[in-house]
Amino acid sequence: SGRPRAGGADAFGYLLVHFVEDPDEHRETVHCSLSRGDDPTAWDRLGVVLESRLGTTGLRDPHVVRTKDGFVLVATDLRVFGGDDAGWDAWQRHGSRSLVVSRSADLVRWSEPRLVEVAPARAGMAWAPESFWDERAGQFVVHWSSTLFGPDDDAHAGESYSRVLYATTTDFETFSPARVLLDTGRTTIDTTMIEHGGRVYRFHKDNSPGGRGLYMDVVPHALSDDATVLAERIGADLFGDVEGPLVFRANDAERWYLFVDQYGDGGQGYRPFVTDDLASGRWEPAGGGFDLPDRTKHGVVVPLRGDEWQRLARAWGR
């Protein structure tokens, strides 16, 4: 029972699931934006579909995966604005080690969120979770970023850096113990994956000074450590500081889109790149006409079927 896909003759439209960066208002909630027709470069923001009163009460970096009977969302349990104001260093040492999980049958109505603790006690946090269907093993690989501290450092006071950890699940109710998926010796966050041609293409943010920035590699399968780097510092020459990559294949062509999340003084929100050869590692700016509201932040694009797009459009009066 592999993960269903939207593709084929019925493929039409896209849903962007994301949060919104706003220091003046609580918008660290799950928002949705819908493509205008089948155009992945033009979007209308629909609104908020999920809020949390659990944990930190924040929802960042939402990711949605298609399952046999609907969709499952995982998100970061972190509130940057209007929370405890502890700051980034403290959040990486003593942050939430749980993911927020919610389900939907139709992408319109979502279940009440619940917290699932996935990171071990020696982890400082669990950020930017994503779910990837591992066809080889018949299970989902759920991965996220965590700092890790030594067994004698209960106070999490020592030096650390983010690795990518993972757990496996078949039902999003029970998860295997966490293991390390990627440890480069440097701070690595925001991993996302896409399968094509029997290989898995991954994107990561190397956040270390002088590091690779946003980079792309390829592995034989999701849990492999045999990686070949294909591109480094993607988007840095045009947009400066970028993170939170999302990648998806176009419905109607052998074409892939990569959205990178610009942050810092240069602007806030996603900027698009495109390629017709995923394996090349070459990405070009998607050109003019990209229409997405500012401050649309770290999320995922879900390719849809025509009936799913129509249902979302009707539900939101589009």
C-alpha positions as CSV (number, residue, x, y, z in Angstrom):
1,S,0.0,0.0,0.0
2,G,2.3,2.7,-1.3
3,R,1.6,6.4,-0.8
4,P,-1.0,7.6,-3.3
5,R,0.0,10.4,-5.7
6,A,-2.1,13.1,-7.2
7,G,-0.5,12.8,-10.7
8,G,-1.9,11.4,-13.9
9,A,-4.6,12.7,-16.1
10,D,-6.5,14.1,-13.1
11,A,-3.6,16.3,-11.8
12,F,-4.6,19.9,-11.6
13,G,-3.6,22.7,-9.2
14,Y,-1.5,23.0,-6.1
15,L,-2.0,23.8,-2.4
16,L,0.7,25.7,-0.5
17,V,0.6,25.0,3.2
18,H,2.7,27.5,5.2
19,F,2.9,29.9,8.1
20,V,3.1,33.7,8.0
21,E,5.9,35.8,9.6
22,D,4.5,38.8,11.4
23,P,6.1,40.2,14.5
24,D,3.1,42.3,15.3
25,E,0.4,39.7,15.2
26,H,0.1,36.0,16.1
27,R,0.3,34.3,12.7
28,E,2.5,31.3,13.6
29,T,-0.4,29.2,12.6
30,V,-1.0,26.9,9.6
31,H,-2.2,28.9,6.5
32,C,-3.1,27.7,3.0
33,S,-2.7,29.4,-0.4
34,L,-4.3,28.0,-3.5
35,S,-2.8,28.2,-7.0
36,R,-4.8,30.1,-9.6
37,G,-5.8,27.2,-11.8
38,D,-2.9,25.0,-12.7
39,D,-0.3,27.8,-12.4
40,P,2.3,27.1,-9.7
41,T,3.6,30.7,-9.9
42,A,0.3,32.5,-9.0
43,W,-1.3,32.1,-5.6
44,D,-4.2,33.3,-3.6
45,R,-4.0,33.1,0.2
46,L,-7.0,31.3,1.6
47,G,-6.6,31.6,5.4
48,V,-5.8,29.8,8.6
49,V,-6.7,26.1,8.8
50,L,-5.0,25.1,12.1
51,E,-4.1,26.8,15.3
52,S,-2.5,25.3,18.4
53,R,-3.1,25.8,22.1
54,L,-0.6,23.0,23.0
55,G,3.1,23.3,23.9
56,T,4.4,26.7,22.8
57,T,1.1,27.5,21.0
58,G,3.1,28.2,17.8
59,L,3.0,26.3,14.5
60,R,5.8,26.9,12.1
61,D,7.3,25.0,9.1
62,P,4.1,22.9,8.4
63,H,4.5,19.9,6.0
64,V,1.8,17.7,4.6
65,V,2.1,14.2,3.1
66,R,-0.6,12.3,1.2
67,T,-1.5,8.9,2.8
68,K,-3.8,6.0,1.9
69,D,-6.8,7.7,3.6
70,G,-6.1,11.4,3.4
71,F,-3.3,13.7,4.5
72,V,-1.1,14.1,7.6
73,L,0.4,17.4,8.7
74,V,3.5,17.7,10.9
75,A,4.8,21.1,12.1
76,T,7.3,22.7,14.5
77,D,6.1,23.5,18.0
78,L,7.7,26.9,18.3
79,R,6.3,30.4,18.9
80,V,8.9,33.2,18.1
81,F,6.6,36.2,18.4
82,G,4.5,36.7,21.6
83,G,5.8,33.5,23.3
84,D,8.3,33.2,26.1
85,D,10.8,35.5,24.4
86,A,13.7,33.2,25.5
87,G,15.5,33.7,22.2
88,W,17.0,31.5,19.5
89,D,19.9,30.2,21.6
90,A,17.6,29.1,24.5
91,W,15.1,27.6,22.0
92,Q,17.8,25.4,20.5
93,R,18.9,24.2,24.0
94,H,15.6,23.9,25.8
95,G,12.9,24.0,23.0
96,S,10.1,21.6,22.3
97,R,11.2,18.1,21.4
98,S,7.7,17.3,20.1
99,L,6.1,17.7,16.7
100,V,2.6,18.9,16.1
101,V,0.5,16.3,14.2
102,S,-2.9,16.8,12.5
103,R,-5.0,14.8,10.0
104,S,-7.4,15.7,7.2
105,A,-9.5,13.7,4.7
106,D,-10.0,16.6,2.3
107,L,-7.4,19.4,3.0
108,V,-10.3,21.6,4.2
109,R,-11.0,20.4,7.7
110,W,-8.2,19.4,10.0
111,S,-8.3,17.4,13.2
112,E,-7.4,18.9,16.6
113,P,-3.6,19.0,16.8
114,R,-1.7,16.8,19.1
115,L,1.9,16.8,20.3
116,V,4.1,13.8,19.7
117,E,7.5,13.7,21.4
118,V,10.0,12.3,18.9
119,A,13.4,13.8,19.9
120,P,15.5,12.2,22.7
121,A,16.1,13.9,26.0
122,R,19.6,14.9,24.9
123,A,18.1,16.9,22.0
124,G,17.5,20.6,22.4
125,M,14.6,20.9,20.0
126,A,12.8,19.3,17.0
127,W,12.4,21.7,14.2
128,A,11.2,21.7,10.5
129,P,9.7,18.2,10.4
130,E,8.8,16.5,7.1
131,S,7.4,13.1,6.2
132,F,8.7,11.1,3.3
133,W,7.3,7.8,2.0
134,D,10.1,5.2,1.9
135,E,8.9,2.7,-0.8
136,R,11.7,0.2,0.1
137,A,10.7,-0.2,3.7
138,G,6.9,0.5,3.3
139,Q,6.9,3.2,5.9
140,F,7.2,6.9,6.4
141,V,10.5,8.5,7.3
142,V,9.8,11.6,9.5
143,H,12.9,13.8,9.8
144,W,13.6,17.1,11.6
145,S,16.6,19.1,13.0
146,S,17.9,18.8,16.5
147,T,20.9,20.0,18.5
148,L,22.3,17.1,20.6
149,F,24.1,17.4,23.9
150,G,26.4,15.0,25.7
151,P,25.1,12.3,28.1
152,D,26.6,14.3,31.1
153,D,25.2,17.6,29.9
154,D,21.7,17.5,31.4
155,A,21.6,21.3,31.4
156,H,22.3,21.5,27.7
157,A,24.9,24.1,28.4
158,G,27.7,22.9,26.1
159,E,28.4,23.6,22.5
160,S,26.3,21.9,19.9
161,Y,25.0,22.1,16.3
162,S,22.0,20.9,14.5
163,R,21.9,17.4,12.9
164,V,19.0,15.9,11.0
165,L,17.3,13.1,13.0
166,Y,14.6,10.8,11.9
167,A,12.0,8.3,13.1
168,T,9.9,5.9,11.1
169,T,6.1,5.3,11.3
170,T,3.4,3.6,9.4
171,D,0.4,5.3,11.1
172,F,1.7,8.6,12.7
173,E,0.6,7.2,16.1
174,T,3.7,5.3,17.1
175,F,7.2,6.2,16.0
176,S,10.5,4.4,16.2
177,P,13.3,5.8,18.4
178,A,15.1,8.7,16.8
179,R,18.3,8.1,14.9
180,V,20.7,10.4,13.1
181,L,20.0,10.8,9.4
182,L,22.6,13.5,8.6
183,D,25.6,14.8,10.6
184,T,28.0,16.9,8.7
185,G,29.7,18.3,11.8
186,R,28.1,21.7,10.9
187,T,24.7,23.1,11.6
188,T,22.2,21.6,9.2
189,I,18.5,22.4,9.1
190,D,15.5,22.4,6.8
191,T,16.0,19.1,5.0
192,T,13.4,18.3,2.3
193,M,13.4,15.4,-0.2
194,I,11.8,14.4,-3.5
195,E,12.1,11.0,-5.3
196,H,12.7,10.8,-9.1
197,G,14.0,8.1,-11.3
198,G,14.7,5.7,-8.4
199,R,16.9,8.2,-6.5
200,V,16.2,10.7,-3.7
201,Y,17.1,14.3,-4.2
202,R,17.6,16.3,-1.0
203,F,17.9,20.0,-0.1
204,H,19.4,21.2,3.2
205,K,20.5,24.5,4.7
206,D,24.1,24.5,6.0
207,N,23.9,27.4,8.6
208,S,27.6,27.4,9.6
209,P,29.7,30.4,8.8
210,G,31.3,30.0,5.3
211,G,29.3,26.8,4.7
212,R,27.4,25.5,1.7
213,G,24.3,27.6,2.4
214,L,21.3,26.1,0.8
215,Y,22.6,23.0,-1.0
216,M,21.3,20.0,-2.9
217,D,22.5,16.4,-2.9
218,V,21.3,13.0,-4.2
219,V,21.2,9.6,-2.4
220,P,20.2,6.1,-3.6
221,H,17.4,6.0,-1.0
222,A,16.0,8.0,1.9
223,L,18.1,6.5,4.6
224,S,21.4,6.3,2.7
225,D,24.5,8.2,3.8
226,D,26.1,7.8,0.3
227,A,25.4,11.4,-0.8
228,T,26.7,13.3,-3.9
229,V,26.5,17.1,-3.7
230,L,24.9,18.6,-6.8
231,A,24.7,22.3,-6.0
232,E,25.7,24.7,-3.2
233,R,24.6,28.2,-2.1
234,I,21.4,28.0,-4.2
235,G,19.8,31.4,-4.4
236,A,22.4,33.3,-2.4
237,D,23.7,35.4,-5.3
238,L,20.1,36.7,-5.9
239,F,18.4,36.7,-2.6
240,G,21.1,36.6,0.1
241,D,19.9,34.7,3.1
242,V,17.6,31.9,2.2
243,E,16.4,28.7,3.9
244,G,13.3,26.5,4.2
245,P,13.4,25.0,0.7
246,L,10.4,23.3,-0.8
247,V,10.5,21.3,-4.1
248,F,7.7,19.8,-6.2
249,R,7.2,18.5,-9.7
250,A,4.8,20.3,-12.1
251,N,1.6,18.6,-12.9
252,D,1.8,19.1,-16.7
253,A,5.5,18.8,-17.6
254,E,8.9,17.3,-16.8
255,R,9.6,20.4,-14.7
256,W,10.5,20.9,-11.0
257,Y,10.0,24.1,-8.9
258,L,12.2,25.0,-6.0
259,F,10.9,27.7,-3.7
260,V,13.5,29.2,-1.2
261,D,12.5,31.2,1.8
262,Q,14.2,34.6,1.9
263,Y,14.8,36.1,5.3
264,G,16.8,38.9,6.8
265,D,17.0,42.5,5.6
266,G,16.5,41.6,1.9
267,G,12.9,40.6,2.2
268,Q,10.6,38.0,3.6
269,G,9.0,35.1,1.8
270,Y,9.4,32.5,-1.0
271,R,11.4,33.1,-4.2
272,P,11.0,30.6,-7.1
273,F,13.5,28.6,-9.1
274,V,12.8,26.1,-11.9
275,T,14.6,23.3,-13.8
276,D,13.7,20.7,-16.4
277,D,16.5,18.4,-15.3
278,L,16.4,17.6,-11.6
279,A,19.5,15.5,-11.7
280,S,21.6,18.4,-13.1
281,G,21.5,20.5,-9.9
282,R,21.1,23.6,-12.1
283,W,18.3,26.0,-11.1
284,E,17.2,29.1,-12.9
285,P,15.0,31.9,-11.5
286,A,11.4,31.2,-12.5
287,G,11.2,34.7,-14.1
288,G,8.7,37.5,-13.7
289,G,5.1,37.2,-12.8
290,F,5.5,35.2,-9.5
291,D,2.6,36.3,-7.4
292,L,2.6,35.2,-3.8
293,P,1.8,37.4,-0.8
294,D,4.8,38.6,1.2
295,R,5.9,36.8,4.3
296,T,4.6,33.5,3.1
297,K,7.1,31.3,5.0
298,H,8.5,27.7,5.3
299,G,6.0,25.1,4.1
300,V,5.1,22.6,1.4
301,V,3.4,22.5,-2.0
302,V,0.9,19.7,-2.4
303,P,0.1,18.8,-6.0
304,L,-3.6,18.3,-6.4
305,R,-6.2,16.5,-8.5
306,G,-8.9,18.5,-10.2
307,D,-11.6,17.5,-7.8
308,E,-9.4,18.5,-4.8
309,W,-8.6,21.9,-6.3
310,Q,-12.4,22.5,-7.0
311,R,-13.3,21.5,-3.4
312,L,-10.8,23.9,-1.9
313,A,-11.9,26.7,-4.2
314,R,-15.5,26.2,-3.3
315,A,-14.8,25.9,0.4
316,W,-13.0,29.2,0.4
317,G,-15.3,31.0,-2.0
318,R,-12.8,31.3,-4.8
